Structure formats: structure tokens, C-alpha cells
Amino acid sequence: RETQVFEDRVVSPAFVEDVVTATEALLERGIAGGVYHCVNSGHATWQTVAQEIGAVLGVEAQLVPVRLADVPMRARRPRFCALSNAKLASAGITMPTWQDALRRHLAAR
């Protein structure tokens, strides 16, 4: 069936297994406290993420692109809300790409 996806909202997908692994590494290594964005590497629009899901599953996704400004919401949402995991990388913890994480998640299902 058709699915509406944001074509203009950029996000940083995160696979919970990778978040847990990164968090454990921070704790085990005794890394200084602070805010660490434990998200997979890279960023994409929700439309790109949905297209990748279709490609991985081998199905033609029936996507209906929508713009953030055209969808009524109770609170304003930023168009670019990708997070940087550079601080995590500087602590020696490298996150896999969101595409790799997505493939692993779908394979596990």
C-alpha cells in the first residue's frame, strides 16, 4: 500500500543493538561523561530510508513524498535533525552506517 514519507526531513537512524554496543563501550572504557550521540553513521531523509528498505526487501515501495510544511503537527519540527556521532568517534567508537544497520535489522526479522 502507499506510504507517506517525508522527502525533506533529514534524520540519523539508529539501530538499538548498535546503540547498546556503543554505550557499553563508553562505560567499559571509562570514557569521560557527557552527551554522546549514539546514532549510526550518515544521515538521510525518511524517503531515502524507506527506499532503502524496499531495495533490501526486494519490493517496489509505493511511497508518497510529503513535505514537512504540508503536514499539520502540534509542534514545529526541524527539517534537519541529523545528529553527529563525531564525539563518539573521537572516543574511539565507530558506528556502522545506517544502511548496514538497516540490513542487519531486516535480516534479523
N, C-alpha and C positions, 0 to 999 in steps of 0.2 A: 504494500500500500504506500501511498505517498506520505512523505515525512517532511515537515518543515524544518529547515536548518538555517542558522544564522550564517550569512555569507560575509558579514563584516565584523564579527566578534572574534577576536584572536585570544586564544587560551593556551595554557600549558597543561596538557593532560598528565595525569599521574596514576600509575598502576600501584595499588596499595601494597603489593608484595615488594616493589622497589622502594617505596616509602619506608616500609618496615626495615628492610635491609640497610638503608641509609641511616635511619635513626639508630639502629643497633650499632652500626659502625661508629657513629658520633659518640655514643655512650661508652662503648668498649675502648675507644682510643683516648677517652678523656679530653675530647676537644672542648675548647672554651665555649661557654654558653652563649646564647644569643639567638637571633632569628635566622633560621636556615630554611630556604625554600626547597623542600624535598619533592621536586617535580621532575618528570622525565625531560630529557634534553630536547630542545627545539620547541617550536610553537606553531599553531595552525588555526585556521578558522574552524568553526564547527562543521561547516560544509566540507572542508578538506578531510576532517576526521571521519565524517560519515562516508565520504567517497572511498577512503582507505578501508573502512570496514567492509563495504561492498566488494572492493577488489580482493581483499583477503578471503572473504567468504565465497567469492566467485559468483556473485549475484549483481545484477544491474540495479543499483539503488535508485528508487524513484524519489528524488529529492526536489523539494520546492524551496528555492532560496528566498529568504526573507531578510529584511534589513532591521537592525535593532530599533531604529527610529520609527518603524512601522508597526511595532508590536507594543501594545499598551502594557505597562508594568507599573506596579505600585511605587517602586523606587527606581531612580535613574541607574543605569548600568553603564560602565565604561566599555567602549568598543575594544580597546586594547587592554587586556587584563592578564597578559602573559607574565610569568614570574621568572626571575633569573636564578639559576642554581650555581652561579659563579662562586658564591661564598662557600658552598658545599664542595665545589671542585677545588677551591684553594685549601680546603682541609684534607684534600687527597681522596675525596669520594666522588667518583664519576657516575653519573646516572645514565642508563641506557636511553636511546632515543624513544620518543613516544610511539613511533611506528613499530619498533621492536617490542615494546611493552604491549602494544595493542595485539600484535601477532601472538605473543605468549598468552595473553588473556583469552583470546578467542580460541586458541588451541586447547586450553585447559577446560573450556566449556564444552 
